[in-house]
Structures are given as C-alpha cells and as structure tokens.
Amino acid sequence: MVEGGKFLRTLGSFQAPFGQSVELQEILFDEDVQLLRLRIREGNRFTVFDLDPKTAQAWGETLCNWASAKLSEGAD
C-alpha cells in the first residue's frame, strides 16, 4: 500500500492481553529509509513506534530471551 509517499506492508497482527491490538508493518520512505512500524491500539488510543533495523533486532532479541525463559519456567 502506498500512503503519502510511503510504502506500507503489513507483516503481521495479533491480539494482546487486555484488549490491545498489535500490528507490525514494514515502512519504506522514499526508497531509502526502511523502518519497522509497531502500532498498538487500545480502545481509541494508538501508540506507534518506528524502529530502525538495529533497534528492532535488539528489541526482538530481548523479547525472545524473556519469552524463552518464561516458557521454560512453565508460564503460558
């Protein structure tokens, strides 16, 4: 999808606890700036983060490490 000079592609979406909707999008500005957009919707409120690849990788690794530890402890 092209929106105001940007290319957006949805990578995935899911429901989080407490009624939050999460959507991940790849966003390309003018063919040279590539970001990952994290959009969280809670009721009528939106929180949007635009992450560069380095920050997305650090965030992703931290999330995976936490989830792996909790799952190995038997958490759901």
Backbone torsions as a table, in degrees:
resi	resn	phi	psi	omega
1	MET	NA	137.3	176.6
2	VAL	-106.4	130.5	-176.5
3	GLU	-140.0	110.6	176.0
4	GLY	53.7	46.1	179.6
5	GLY	82.2	6.8	-179.2
6	LYS	-118.5	150.0	172.1
7	PHE	-105.8	126.8	178.5
8	LEU	-119.4	136.2	174.8
9	ARG	-135.4	122.7	179.1
10	THR	-74.1	127.4	179.8
11	LEU	-95.4	-28.1	179.9
12	GLY	175.9	161.2	175.8
13	SER	-151.4	152.9	-179.2
14	PHE	-160.8	165.0	176.2
15	GLN	-95.0	134.7	177.0
16	ALA	-106.4	168.6	178.0
17	PRO	-58.0	156.0	175.8
18	PHE	66.9	28.6	173.1
19	GLY	77.4	18.4	179.0
20	GLN	-89.2	138.5	173.6
21	SER	-106.5	133.5	-178.3
22	VAL	-120.1	132.9	176.8
23	GLU	-131.1	135.4	176.0
24	LEU	-112.0	130.2	-179.1
25	GLN	-131.7	143.9	168.8
26	GLU	-88.3	133.2	-178.5
27	ILE	-127.6	133.0	-178.3
28	LEU	-123.5	115.9	177.5
29	PHE	-97.6	122.2	172.8
30	ASP	46.8	32.6	174.0
31	GLU	63.0	10.1	178.2
32	ASP	-131.3	-16.6	178.0
33	VAL	-111.8	114.8	-179.1
34	GLN	-112.9	127.4	-178.2
35	LEU	-134.0	161.9	171.0
36	LEU	-106.5	121.9	179.4
37	ARG	-100.0	125.4	175.1
38	LEU	-107.5	117.3	-177.7
39	ARG	-117.3	120.4	179.2
40	ILE	-114.6	125.3	178.9
41	ARG	-114.1	129.2	177.1
42	GLU	-132.4	100.5	-174.1
43	GLY	65.8	-123.7	178.9
44	ASN	-94.3	0.6	-176.6
45	ARG	-98.6	136.8	177.3
46	PHE	-118.1	140.4	169.7
47	THR	-122.3	129.3	-176.7
48	VAL	-127.3	129.0	173.6
49	PHE	-118.4	133.3	171.1
50	ASP	-108.9	119.6	-173.7
51	LEU	-114.8	137.4	171.5
52	ASP	-78.4	164.2	-177.1
53	PRO	-56.2	-39.6	-178.9
54	LYS	-64.5	-44.9	179.3
55	THR	-67.8	-40.5	178.2
56	ALA	-61.1	-40.4	179.5
57	GLN	-64.6	-45.7	179.5
58	ALA	-62.2	-43.3	179.6
59	TRP	-63.9	-46.5	-179.3
60	GLY	-61.7	-42.7	178.5
61	GLU	-63.6	-40.5	178.4
62	THR	-64.7	-43.3	177.5
63	LEU	-61.2	-46.5	-179.2
64	CYS	-63.4	-42.0	178.9
65	ASN	-62.5	-44.2	179.4
66	TRP	-63.9	-47.9	-178.6
67	ALA	-62.8	-42.7	179.0
68	SER	-61.1	-42.9	178.9
69	ALA	-63.2	-44.2	-178.8
70	LYS	-68.0	-39.9	178.7
71	LEU	-67.1	-35.4	178.5
72	SER	-70.9	-21.7	175.3
73	GLU	-81.9	-7.9	179.8
74	GLY	95.9	9.4	178.6
75	ALA	-73.4	150.0	176.6
76	ASP	-91.1	NA	NA
